[in-house]
Structure formats: structure tokens, C-alpha cells
Amino acid sequence: MRHLPLLFTAVFAAFSHAEDIRHQPPKDLNGYFPFNPPSSLSEWDTRREQVRRQILVAEGLWPMPAKTPLNAVIHGKVEGDGFTVERVYFESAPGFYVTGSLWKPKTIKGKVPAVMFAHGHWKDARLSLSEPQKVREEIAIGAERFEKGGSSIFQSLCVQLARMGCIVWQWDMLSDSDSIQFSREIVHTFAKQRPEANQTENWGLYSPQAEAHLQSIMGLQTWNAVRGLDFLLSLPEVDPERTAITGASGGGTQTMLLAAIDDRIKLSFPCVMVSTSMQGGCTCENASLLRIGTGNVEFAGLFAPKPQGMNTADDWTKELATKGFPDLQKLYATHGKKDNVFLLRGEHFKHNYNAVTRSAFYTFVNKHFKLGFPSPVIEQDYEPLTKEQLTVWDEKHPAPKAADPEFERKLLKYFAEDADKQLQAADPQVLRQGIESILGRTYDQAGKVEWTLKDKQDRGNHLEMTGTLTNKTHSEEMNVTWLYPKQWNNRVVIWLDDKGRSGIANDDVKQLVAAGNAVVGVDLLFQGGEPVKQTRVVANPREFAGYTFGYNHALFAQRVHDVLSVVTFLRNTKVGSHPNPKTVCLAAFGAQTGPIAVASLALAGEHVDRAAVSTHGFRFGKVLDYRDPMFLPGGAKYRDLPGMLSLYDPNRRWVAGENENRKPTANDWLMQ
């Protein structure tokens, strides 16, 4: 008998196991989201690219959709004291209208700075005026300066910037003011899944199919912001080297995200949203995959070292000065630009974009765009415009149909078909990176895995050993059973079964062991007991997948992580002087574990020498419940399961369920 490798016979370990972190309650938007700045720029460059891609993937922008003609319409010019304003609408995608106001200096000489202004959860933000009593109350506490100008924080900022020589694009968020193609209920208050929208064809937002294609309100709004910047830069008067974006609350979220993903923005000023605390409570501020392992402070950090300001208020940002902002300062200092990041303390004010905060923004723009005004810049009063002067739609410019479910489905179908076209034309690496992002871990990120033996039994021609594999890097555990032949051929077969490790008690496994193959059975996450019929979700009662899967990996992805842990243990863990197995194989024939194995192969690649799987024809795009154990955000977008299968060498695999030309038997293939 060969000497038994210590890889499989490690003595009972003296150390104790950390509890699998995944058994804790899932994280939600009210958790703690610290940012740990890197120690070097090279380390940050890698991390920055990873998080930036995560944002793009989560928002359905990887690859970027086709940029179709904007067909911009500009009309209804109004002249004011030192400024002009025009009504604008354009198509961010065919038939999908972005509406807003374009503010300009009354006199323009040469190229001038441009500012994008995103509003948050102020109803009819661009078109409404505050009640006089409310304005007086704001003046009394020092939040506003003028009874007229204080009636609209949105007009105030646009007028002042135009007077300072800037062009301003202030556009409507979905369902607000003139943006009427989606209802407020769909955009902001969605609560219950809609059976009529939950279809494998012609689906609607929030359905499992929309999530599987990474289609969300947040993604649509960010796409509108990207196209808004396209529109702004198409204006001949705009200086492309002096472009800024600002916004508060939900507008602060949009500010952070556009600044993070679009290098054309040169200055950013997100208000009352940069925080290690609450990350944005609305359905328009969340998307599946978006904040897994990251958060708003790091999103802001992606803009470094370019000039960036932010503020605090008596809300979830009130601790930013001590939690989060010092880390941003450290990141900027690593770039040699510590003075480029600025914090306005304002905890004595409630959630706001008031005159004090606006003055800080004007002063920041004045400094970095070299406008030459005395500092600090103080806002001046003006005569507010009426709704009738600003509204985009009129008899000559009729509005599209409001809150049309058919338009919603048509738009999502358009983006799904466009994504397919973009993937076909893109470098194959785009597909791989998309799949890696939705699965949330690469092989190189699998981590350090250790083995603890709990029991060993002599079964005649083989040893049966039970124990635990602990991923020390990610604080994850799985129970495993090894069947180790006494005449081992240096080959290990990882056997996945829908029942977990108990599934190795079958004739096919006995045949493999008799032929000298070691077999390891694994309890993937939540296997080994009653089968999981519905996955856990956060306590939020609203039936939106993004509230759970925007902060936590789906169970499908977590089980893929377990498979990677087993593979990396076999490949990378050496005990004593004994070698790792020469050959590592993967076998999975269950309705759940077959697709899990395919996804694992896409990540593990050549680290698995041979594989035999049955997919049962599974498709993520057919899953009809976001709590299904097989639900995976983005799973359908990247060519569904066949896309994952395409990333693994066809010469290494035996596949059933996909009409492939199979070898005689799976076991024969594994033992070749």
C-alpha cells in the first residue's frame, strides 16, 4: 500500500473553526459599510477597476448599451437676469425620453464649464415651488437666504451657476416632473411582485427575469445620466475639461455613480449620501450585486484624485467626519492630492441641499474651474420661473403615454436584445468579466482553505474520512467526506450532489473508488439537511430582490464559492512533503448541482482537469421566483448557462442536457 498522503490524513486540528459567516442574518442597506483605503496606488488600481466593473455590471451597463441618436429637442427659451433657460427632451434609447432644463449664461464667450444637476426625492423637483411659510422657516434657521430664491433649491443652483458662467443640465429622475413614462409607484414605492410582469418573455421591472438580465430603475437612471452627459458635451460651448456633477439625496447617489463610471466627469459633489451607514433606501437607489463587499464611501473614492466635495447633515451622514471621510482623505493623500477632497460639516441642518451647502459647491467649482469670483461665493436672489415656463411638454411637443406597462416591457426587451448584440461584438474577455462579477469571486480570490479531520473509518479497500474545510480568507465552512482508496492513483473527483455529501453513496462512486480514484463529497451551503426551497431575504417587506441581493451573494453564487474552495484546497494546500493530486475532476449530475458545477468550471478553468456534468437544460432566464435557490442576478444576461459553459475548455468536459456529443459514460470520461 502506498504511503497515505497527509493531505487526506491530517490529525485532529487543535484550532477551533470560526462560524461560517454566511449563517448570520443577511446584510441590508442599514448595515455598516466601512472603506479601507489601500496602502499603495497599484493595489488601489486593481481594487478600483474591480469595484467600477461591479457597478457597471450591477446597473446593466457591462457592456455599455448602444448609443443611439439622441434626437434632442430644445425649445421655449426664457431670458432671465443674467441667464437663459430652455426646455429639453431627448431619447436615451429609442422612445425613452429624458426631460429637463438647460440653463446658460446670458453671454457666452469661448468654452465654458458644464454642470449636471441630479435631484433626489423631492416630488416634481424641477417644476415645483415651496410654500412661502416653509421658505420663511428655512430662512429663520439659516438654511436659505431669500423668500423668492429660496422657493426652489433647484432653480437657485442653476441660476447662480449660469450667472457664474456655467451651463447647467438639470434633468428629471424617472417618474418626476416631465418624466412620465414610469409611474412613481414603480420607481419609488414598488412593494409587491406583479404576476403579469413575471414572465419568461416580455417581462417587467422587478421580476426575476429583469433581475436575471440586470435591468433596474437604478440602471435606467444611470443610463439616462450617461446620455445626459453625451448631450451636454455635444453643445459647442461646453469645455469638456471642466465638467461637474452634483446632487443631493437620491441625486447624490446618482452623482457618485456617474462620477465613478464615467471618466468625462472632472469634478463631483455628492450631497447627503456619502456614508458608512444607510446606503439609500429607495428602489431607485438599489440594484442587485451593487454593494456586495463595498459601499457608498468607496464609490466616492473611485473618483480620486479628481476634485470632490460632500457634506454632512443630521441624517445618516452625521458621522462621516469620523467614519469614512478620513479614509477618503488617506486615499487622496496616497495620490498626493489630499486637498482635492472636501467636507462641509452641517449636522445642525436636516437632510438638505440648502443655501449653505450650495454656497460650498459654488465655491468649490469656482476654485477648481478657476472662474475668478471672490471666495466664498454667495448666492444672489432671482425671480423664480413658473411651472408653465419650464415644463417640456406642450401642444407642439406632445408628451408620450404616461405609466405605460407595454412601454416598460418593450424597453426592457430592447435592452436585453441590445446586450446580446453588444456581447457578440465584444472581446470575449467582456463575457468572462461579466460572469466573474455576477458570481462574485474568481479562482485567484478563492482564499486560503484548511482541513480538519473529525472521523476516520477503514472500509476495506478505502478509508472514509469526514471533516471540515474552512475558508479562512472568507470565513466560510463546509462539511466533507473523503473516500480514499488504499491504492490511490493521484486523482481526486469532487462529487457534487443535490443531497450534499451523502450523495456519494452510490454505485458510480464505488466504481470510481475501486479504480483508485479518491472521491470527495461536499455539503455546499445549506446542504446536509432539509433541501432549501426558498432562500433567505432581508427583513424589508418590499418584494424587491435588490434589497437582499444588492448586499449579499445569491445562494447559487455562494455554493459556487464552496466548490472553488474545494478546488483551491486540492491545488494549493500542501501538507508536509506530500504532493497535491495530479488530476482534479469535477462531477455533478443533479438538477441544482449540475448548473453549479458549470458555473464553477467557468471560474476554475484549467485548475479542474476534467469534468462530467448534466445541466438538465437549466436556464437562469426560466426562474420565476427571486427566492428560488437557483436564482442568480445577471445569470441570463451573459448568455445564460451556455455562456458559462463556453468559458471551460470543451476538450475537458463531458456534458449531458445540452445536446452535446457525449462520450459513452461519465465515469469512463472521468477516469481517462
C-alpha positions in Angstrom: 0.0 0.0 0.0 1.2 3.5 -0.9 2.1 5.9 1.9 -1.1 7.7 2.7 -0.7 11.4 1.9 -1.1 13.7 4.8 -3.3 15.8 2.6 -6.1 13.4 3.5 -5.0 12.1 6.9 -4.2 15.3 8.9 -4.6 14.7 12.6 -7.3 16.3 14.5 -6.6 20.0 14.4 -6.0 21.9 17.6 -7.6 25.2 16.3 -11.3 25.9 16.5 -13.4 26.8 13.5 -14.8 30.2 13.0 -18.5 30.0 12.4 -19.5 30.3 8.7 -20.2 34.0 8.3 -23.0 33.2 5.8 -25.1 31.7 8.6 -25.5 35.2 10.0 -28.6 37.3 9.0 -28.1 38.7 5.5 -26.8 42.3 5.3 -29.2 45.1 4.4 -28.9 48.7 3.4 -28.8 49.8 7.1 -25.6 47.9 7.8 -22.1 49.2 8.3 -20.1 49.9 5.2 -16.6 50.9 6.1 -13.9 51.8 3.5 -10.4 50.5 4.0 -8.1 52.6 1.8 -5.2 50.7 0.1 -1.6 51.1 1.1 -0.4 51.7 -2.5 -1.7 53.0 -5.8 -1.0 49.8 -7.5 -3.2 48.0 -5.0 -5.9 50.7 -5.4 -5.8 50.5 -9.2 -6.7 46.8 -9.0 -9.4 47.4 -6.5 -10.8 50.4 -8.3 -11.2 48.5 -11.6 -12.9 45.7 -9.7 -15.5 47.9 -8.0 -16.0 50.1 -11.1 -16.8 46.9 -13.1 -19.1 45.7 -10.3 -21.1 49.0 -10.6 -21.4 48.7 -14.4 -22.4 45.1 -14.2 -25.0 45.7 -11.5 -26.6 48.5 -13.4 -26.8 46.6 -16.6 -24.1 48.7 -18.3 -21.5 45.9 -18.9 -21.1 46.0 -21.8 -22.3 49.6 -22.3 -25.6 49.7 -24.4 -25.5 51.1 -27.9 -25.6 54.9 -28.0 -28.5 55.6 -30.4 -29.2 59.1 -31.8 -30.4 61.5 -29.0 -32.8 63.4 -31.3 -32.6 66.2 -28.9 -35.4 68.9 -29.0 -34.6 72.3 -27.4 -37.4 74.9 -27.3 -39.2 77.5 -25.3 -36.3 79.8 -24.4 -36.8 82.1 -21.4 -34.5 85.0 -20.6 -33.8 86.0 -17.0 -31.4 88.3 -15.1 -28.0 87.0 -16.2 -29.2 83.7 -17.5 -31.4 81.9 -20.0 -33.3 78.6 -19.7 -34.6 76.2 -22.4 -36.8 73.2 -22.3 -35.2 69.9 -23.5 -36.1 66.4 -24.2 -34.1 63.7 -25.9 -34.1 59.9 -26.3 -31.6 58.0 -24.2 -32.8 54.9 -26.1 -35.4 54.7 -28.9 -38.7 56.1 -27.5 -37.2 56.5 -23.9 -37.3 60.3 -23.1 -35.1 62.2 -20.8 -36.6 65.6 -19.9 -35.1 68.7 -18.2 -34.0 72.3 -18.3 -30.9 73.7 -19.9 -29.6 76.8 -18.1 -27.0 79.0 -19.8 -25.2 82.3 -19.1 -26.8 85.2 -20.9 -23.5 85.9 -22.6 -21.1 83.1 -23.5 -17.5 83.7 -24.7 -15.5 80.7 -25.7 -15.7 77.4 -23.9 -17.5 77.4 -20.5 -17.8 74.8 -17.7 -20.8 72.5 -17.6 -22.6 71.1 -14.6 -25.0 68.2 -14.3 -27.6 68.6 -11.5 -29.4 65.4 -10.3 -32.3 65.8 -7.9 -33.3 63.4 -5.3 -36.7 62.6 -3.7 -38.3 66.0 -4.0 -41.6 65.4 -5.8 -41.8 67.4 -9.1 -38.4 68.8 -8.1 -37.7 70.8 -11.3 -41.2 72.2 -11.6 -42.4 72.9 -8.1 -42.0 75.8 -5.7 -42.0 75.6 -1.9 -44.8 77.2 0.1 -43.9 80.7 1.5 -44.2 79.6 5.1 -41.8 76.8 4.6 -39.3 79.1 3.0 -39.5 81.6 5.9 -38.9 78.7 8.3 -35.8 77.8 6.3 -34.6 81.4 6.4 -35.1 81.6 10.1 -32.7 78.7 10.8 -30.1 80.0 8.3 -30.8 77.3 5.6 -32.0 79.8 3.0 -31.4 83.5 2.3 -34.2 84.8 0.1 -38.0 84.4 0.2 -38.1 84.3 -3.6 -35.0 82.4 -4.5 -35.4 80.0 -1.5 -38.6 78.7 -3.0 -36.7 76.3 -5.3 -33.3 74.8 -4.4 -33.1 73.5 -8.0 -33.7 76.8 -9.8 -31.4 78.6 -7.2 -28.4 76.4 -8.0 -29.0 76.6 -11.8 -29.4 80.4 -11.9 -26.4 81.0 -9.7 -24.1 78.7 -11.8 -25.4 80.3 -15.0 -24.6 83.7 -13.6 -21.1 82.4 -12.8 -20.6 81.4 -16.5 -21.6 77.7 -16.4 -24.0 75.7 -18.5 -26.3 73.5 -16.3 -28.3 70.5 -17.3 -30.9 69.8 -14.6 -32.9 66.7 -15.6 -35.8 64.8 -14.2 -35.4 61.5 -12.4 -37.8 58.8 -13.6 -41.5 59.5 -12.7 -40.7 63.1 -11.7 -41.9 66.3 -13.3 -42.0 65.7 -17.1 -40.5 62.2 -16.9 -43.9 60.4 -17.0 -43.2 57.1 -18.8 -42.8 55.3 -15.5 -45.2 55.8 -12.5 -44.0 56.9 -9.1 -45.2 53.6 -7.7 -42.9 51.7 -10.0 -39.9 53.9 -9.5 -40.1 54.7 -5.7 -42.7 52.7 -3.9 -42.8 49.3 -5.5 -43.9 46.7 -2.9 -45.3 43.5 -4.4 -44.3 41.3 -7.3 -46.6 41.7 -10.3 -47.8 38.4 -11.7 -48.4 39.9 -15.1 -44.8 41.2 -15.3 -43.3 37.9 -14.1 -43.0 36.1 -17.4 -40.1 34.5 -19.3 -41.0 36.7 -22.3 -42.0 40.4 -22.2 -41.2 40.7 -18.5 -41.4 43.9 -16.4 -39.2 45.6 -13.9 -38.5 43.8 -10.5 -39.4 40.4 -12.0 -36.8 37.6 -11.6 -36.3 37.9 -15.4 -35.5 41.6 -15.1 -33.1 40.8 -12.3 -31.5 37.9 -14.3 -30.9 40.5 -17.1 -29.7 43.1 -14.6 -32.5 45.6 -15.5 -33.5 48.0 -12.8 -34.8 51.5 -12.2 -31.4 52.5 -10.9 -29.7 51.2 -14.0 -32.1 53.1 -16.2 -31.5 56.3 -14.3 -27.7 55.9 -14.6 -28.0 55.3 -18.3 -30.0 58.5 -18.6 -27.2 60.3 -16.8 -24.6 58.8 -19.2 -26.7 60.0 -22.1 -27.3 63.4 -20.4 -23.5 63.9 -20.3 -23.4 62.9 -24.0 -26.0 65.6 -24.6 -24.1 68.2 -22.6 -20.8 67.5 -24.3 -22.5 67.8 -27.7 -23.1 71.5 -27.1 -20.4 73.5 -28.8 -20.0 76.0 -25.9 -19.1 73.3 -23.4 -15.5 72.9 -22.2 -15.0 69.1 -21.9 -12.2 69.6 -19.4 -14.5 71.4 -16.9 -17.5 69.1 -16.4 -19.1 68.6 -13.0 -21.9 66.7 -11.4 -23.8 67.4 -8.2 -27.0 66.3 -6.5 -28.4 65.6 -3.0 -30.1 62.5 -1.5 -31.0 60.2 -4.4 -29.3 62.8 -6.6 -26.2 62.3 -4.5 -26.4 58.6 -5.3 -26.6 59.3 -9.0 -23.7 61.8 -8.6 -21.4 59.2 -7.0 -22.2 56.5 -9.5 -21.9 58.6 -12.7 -18.6 60.1 -11.4 -17.4 56.6 -10.6 -18.0 55.1 -14.0 -17.6 57.9 -16.5 -14.2 59.5 -16.7 -15.5 62.5 -18.6 -16.7 64.0 -15.2 -13.9 66.2 -13.8 -15.5 67.4 -10.5 -18.0 65.7 -8.3 -20.1 67.0 -5.3 -22.5 64.3 -3.9 -24.6 65.7 -1.1 -26.0 63.9 2.0 -25.3 60.4 0.7 -21.7 59.6 1.3 -21.9 57.5 4.5 -20.8 54.3 6.1 -24.4 54.0 7.4 -27.6 53.8 5.4 -26.8 53.4 1.7 -30.0 54.6 0.1 -33.4 53.3 1.0 -35.4 53.7 -2.3 -35.8 51.1 -5.0 -34.3 53.7 -7.3 -31.0 53.7 -5.3 -30.5 49.9 -5.1 -29.7 47.2 -7.6 -28.7 43.5 -7.2 -25.0 43.0 -6.9 -24.2 46.7 -6.4 -22.9 46.9 -2.9 -21.7 43.4 -2.1 -18.4 44.0 -0.3 -18.4 47.7 -1.0 -20.5 50.8 -0.3 -21.0 54.5 -0.9 -17.8 55.7 0.7 -15.7 53.5 -1.6 -17.9 54.6 -4.5 -16.9 58.1 -3.8 -13.3 57.0 -3.5 -13.4 55.8 -7.1 -13.4 59.4 -8.2 -10.0 60.1 -6.6 -7.8 62.0 -7.2 -10.1 64.4 -9.0 -11.8 67.2 -7.0 -14.7 66.0 -4.9 -16.7 67.7 -2.2 -19.5 66.4 0.1 -21.4 67.4 3.2 -23.0 66.1 6.4 -26.4 66.7 7.9 -28.5 65.4 10.8 -29.2 62.2 8.9 -27.2 59.0 8.1 -24.2 61.2 7.1 -23.8 62.8 10.5 -20.8 60.6 11.4 -19.0 61.0 8.1 -16.4 63.3 9.6 -15.0 60.5 11.7 -16.3 57.4 9.8 -15.4 57.4 6.1 -14.1 60.9 5.3 -10.7 60.3 7.0 -10.4 57.2 4.8 -11.1 59.3 1.7 -8.5 61.8 2.8 -6.0 59.0 3.2 -6.8 57.7 -0.3 -6.4 61.2 -1.8 -3.1 61.6 0.1 -1.9 58.4 -1.4 -2.5 60.1 -4.8 -0.7 63.2 -3.5 -3.9 65.2 -3.7 -5.3 65.3 -0.1 -6.6 68.9 -0.6 -8.8 67.7 -3.5 -11.4 66.2 -1.2 -13.5 68.5 0.9 -16.2 68.0 3.6 -18.7 70.7 4.6 -19.9 70.0 8.2 -23.6 70.6 8.5 -25.0 68.3 11.2 -27.1 71.2 12.6 -29.2 71.0 9.4 -31.6 68.3 8.4 -31.3 66.4 5.1 -30.8 69.1 2.6 -29.2 70.9 -0.4 -29.7 74.3 1.2 -28.2 77.7 0.5 -25.2 77.0 2.8 -24.4 73.7 1.0 -25.0 75.3 -2.4 -22.6 78.1 -1.5 -19.9 75.5 -0.7 -20.5 73.9 -4.1 -20.2 77.2 -5.9 -17.0 78.0 -4.1 -15.6 74.5 -4.9 -16.4 74.9 -8.6 -15.0 78.5 -8.6 -11.8 77.2 -7.1 -11.2 74.2 -9.3 -12.5 75.6 -12.6 -10.8 78.9 -12.0 -13.8 81.1 -12.5 -12.3 84.1 -10.7 -15.1 85.0 -8.3 -14.5 86.2 -4.8 -14.4 83.3 -2.3 -16.7 82.2 -0.7 -19.3 82.6 -3.4 -22.6 83.8 -2.1 -25.9 83.1 -3.9 -27.9 86.1 -5.2 -31.7 86.4 -5.4 -33.7 86.0 -8.6 -37.3 85.8 -9.8 -38.3 82.1 -9.8 -39.8 80.7 -13.0 -43.2 79.1 -13.1 -44.1 75.5 -14.0 -45.6 76.8 -17.2 -42.2 78.4 -18.2 -40.3 75.2 -17.5 -42.5 72.2 -18.5 -41.2 70.4 -21.5 -44.5 69.1 -23.0 -47.0 71.4 -24.8 -49.3 71.3 -27.8 -46.3 71.5 -30.2 -44.3 68.9 -28.2 -46.8 66.3 -27.0 -46.0 64.1 -24.1 -45.5 60.3 -24.5 -48.0 58.0 -22.9 -47.8 58.0 -19.2 -47.0 55.0 -17.0 -47.4 52.5 -19.9 -46.7 48.9 -18.9 -46.3 48.0 -22.6 -43.6 50.6 -23.0 -41.9 49.2 -19.9 -41.8 45.7 -21.3 -40.8 46.9 -24.7 -37.9 49.0 -23.3 -36.6 46.0 -21.3 -36.8 43.8 -24.3 -34.9 46.4 -26.3 -32.1 46.5 -23.7 -31.9 42.7 -23.5 -31.6 42.3 -27.2 -29.1 45.1 -27.4 -27.0 43.5 -24.7 -26.9 40.3 -26.7 -25.6 42.3 -29.7 -23.0 44.0 -27.7 -21.7 40.7 -26.2 -21.5 39.2 -29.7 -19.4 42.1 -30.9 -17.3 42.5 -27.8 -14.0 40.9 -26.8 -14.6 37.5 -25.2 -13.0 38.9 -22.1 -16.1 41.1 -21.6 -18.2 37.9 -21.2 -15.7 36.4 -18.8 -15.5 39.5 -16.7 -19.3 39.8 -16.6 -19.7 36.2 -15.4 -17.0 36.7 -12.8 -18.8 39.7 -11.5 -22.2 38.1 -11.2 -20.6 35.1 -9.4 -18.7 37.4 -7.2 -15.3 35.6 -7.0 -12.5 34.5 -9.3 -10.3 31.5 -8.7 -7.5 33.7 -7.6 -9.8 35.2 -5.0 -10.9 31.8 -3.6 -8.9 32.2 -0.5 -6.9 30.1 1.9 -8.6 26.8 2.9 -7.7 24.4 5.7 -8.8 20.9 6.6 -9.9 19.4 9.9 -10.4 15.7 10.3 -13.3 14.6 12.6 -13.6 10.9 12.0 -11.8 8.2 10.0 -13.1 4.7 9.3 -11.4 1.7 7.5 -13.8 0.4 4.8 -11.6 -2.4 3.4 -10.3 -1.1 0.1 -10.6 2.5 1.1 -10.7 4.9 4.1 -13.7 7.0 4.8 -12.9 10.3 6.4 -15.2 13.1 7.5 -14.2 16.6 8.4 -14.5 20.3 7.7 -12.9 22.5 5.1 -12.6 26.1 6.4 -12.0 29.0 4.1 -10.0 31.3 6.4 -10.0 34.2 4.0 -13.8 34.4 3.7 -14.8 32.8 7.0 -16.8 30.0 5.3 -17.1 26.3 6.1 -18.3 23.1 4.5 -18.6 19.6 5.7 -16.9 17.0 3.5 -16.5 13.2 3.3 -13.4 11.7 1.6 -13.4 8.2 0.2 -9.7 7.4 -0.1 -8.6 4.2 -1.9 -5.6 2.5 -0.3 -4.2 2.2 -3.8 -4.6 5.8 -4.8 -3.9 6.9 -8.4 -3.3 10.6 -7.6 -6.7 11.6 -9.0 -9.5 13.2 -7.0 -13.1 13.5 -8.1 -15.1 16.3 -6.5 -18.6 14.8 -6.4 -21.5 17.3 -6.1 -25.0 16.0 -5.4 -28.3 17.8 -4.7 -28.4 15.9 -1.4 -24.9 17.0 -0.4 -22.1 14.7 0.6 -24.5 11.9 1.4 -24.9 11.6 -2.4 -21.6 9.8 -2.7 -23.2 6.6 -1.5 -23.9 5.2 -5.0 -22.6 2.7 -7.4 -20.9 5.2 -9.7 -18.8 6.5 -6.8 -18.0 2.9 -5.7 -16.7 2.2 -9.3 -14.5 5.3 -9.2 -13.0 4.4 -5.8 -12.5 0.8 -6.9 -10.5 2.1 -9.8 -8.1 4.0 -7.5 -9.8 7.5 -7.5 -10.3 9.5 -4.3 -13.8 11.0 -4.1 -14.8 13.9 -2.0 -18.4 14.6 -1.3 -19.4 18.1 -0.2 -22.2 19.8 1.7 -22.5 23.0 -0.1 -24.0 25.9 1.8 -27.3 24.9 3.5 -27.0 21.3 2.2 -26.9 18.3 4.5 -30.4 18.9 6.0 -33.8 19.7 4.6 -33.5 21.0 1.0 -33.7 24.7 0.6 -37.0 25.6 -1.1 -36.8 29.4 -0.7 -33.7 31.4 0.1 -33.5 34.0 2.9 -34.2 37.7 2.3 -33.7 40.7 4.4 -36.4 42.0 6.8 -37.6 44.7 4.3 -41.2 43.7 3.4 -41.0 45.1 -0.1 -40.6 42.4 -2.7 -37.5 43.8 -4.5 -34.6 41.4 -5.0 -32.1 44.3 -4.8 -32.7 44.9 -1.1 -31.3 41.5 -0.5 -29.0 40.7 -3.4 -27.6 44.2 -3.6 -25.7 43.4 -0.4 -25.5 39.6 -0.3 -24.5 37.0 -2.9 -27.3 34.7 -4.1 -27.2 31.2 -2.7 -26.3 29.9 -6.2 -23.1 32.0 -6.2 -22.3 31.1 -2.6 -22.4 27.4 -3.5 -20.1 28.1 -6.4 -17.7 29.7 -3.9 -17.8 26.5 -1.9 -16.7 24.5 -5.0 -13.9 26.9 -5.6 -12.8 26.4 -2.0 -12.5 22.7 -2.6 -10.6 23.1 -5.8 -8.2 25.6 -4.4 -7.6 23.3 -1.4 -6.7 20.4 -3.6 -4.5 22.6 -5.8 -2.8 24.9 -3.4 -2.7 23.2 0.1 0.4 21.1 0.6 0.9 19.1 3.8 4.4 18.1 4.7 6.4 16.8 1.8 3.4 15.2 0.0 2.2 16.5 -3.4 -1.2 17.7 -4.4 -3.3 15.4 -6.6 -2.0 15.2 -10.1 -5.6 15.3 -11.5 -8.6 17.1 -10.2 -12.0 16.2 -11.6 -15.5 17.5 -11.0 -18.7 15.5 -11.4 -22.3 16.8 -10.9 -25.5 15.4 -12.3 -28.2 16.9 -10.1 -30.7 19.5 -11.3 -29.2 22.0 -8.9 -25.6 20.9 -8.7 -25.1 20.4 -12.4 -25.5 24.1 -13.2 -23.5 25.0 -10.1 -20.7 22.8 -11.4 -20.8 24.6 -14.8 -20.5 28.0 -13.1 -17.6 26.7 -11.0 -15.8 25.4 -14.1 -16.2 28.9 -15.7 -14.2 30.3 -12.8 -11.8 27.4 -12.1 -10.8 26.8 -15.7 -7.7 24.7 -16.1 -7.5 24.1 -12.4 -10.1 21.4 -13.0 -8.6 18.8 -15.4 -11.8 17.0 -16.4 -15.5 17.4 -15.7 -18.7 15.5 -16.2 -21.9 17.3 -15.7 -25.6 17.3 -16.5 -27.3 20.6 -16.9 -30.8 19.3 -17.3 -31.3 22.1 -19.8 -31.4 24.6 -16.9 -31.6 28.3 -17.8 -31.5 31.3 -15.3 -34.0 33.1 -17.5 -36.6 30.5 -16.7 -36.5 31.0 -12.9 -39.8 32.6 -11.8 -39.1 33.4 -8.2 -36.3 35.6 -6.9 -36.2 33.4 -3.7 -35.6 30.3 -5.8 -32.3 28.6 -4.7 -31.2 28.7 -8.4 -31.9 32.5 -8.8 -28.8 34.4 -9.8 -28.9 38.2 -10.6 -27.4 38.6 -14.1 -27.5 34.9 -14.7 -29.4 35.2 -18.0 -27.6 38.3 -19.3 -24.3 36.7 -20.1 -25.7 34.1 -22.5 -27.2 32.2 -19.6 -25.7 28.8 -18.6 -24.3 28.2 -22.1 -22.3 31.4 -21.7 -20.7 29.9 -18.6 -20.2 26.6 -20.2 -18.3 28.3 -23.1 -15.6 29.5 -20.7 -14.5 26.0 -19.9 -12.4 24.0 -22.4 -14.8 21.7 -24.4 -12.0 19.1 -24.7 -12.0 18.7 -20.9 -15.8 18.2 -20.4 -18.5 15.6 -20.7 -21.9 17.3 -20.8 -25.5 16.0 -20.7 -28.6 18.1 -21.1 -27.2 20.4 -23.8 -27.4 18.1 -26.8 -23.6 17.7 -26.8 -21.9 14.7 -28.3 -21.3 12.7 -25.1 -18.7 10.0 -24.5 -20.0 6.6 -23.6 -20.3 7.2 -19.8 -19.4 9.9 -17.4 -17.2 7.6 -15.3 -15.3 6.4 -18.3 -14.6 10.1 -19.2 -13.5 11.0 -15.6 -11.1 8.1 -15.5 -9.4 8.7 -18.9 
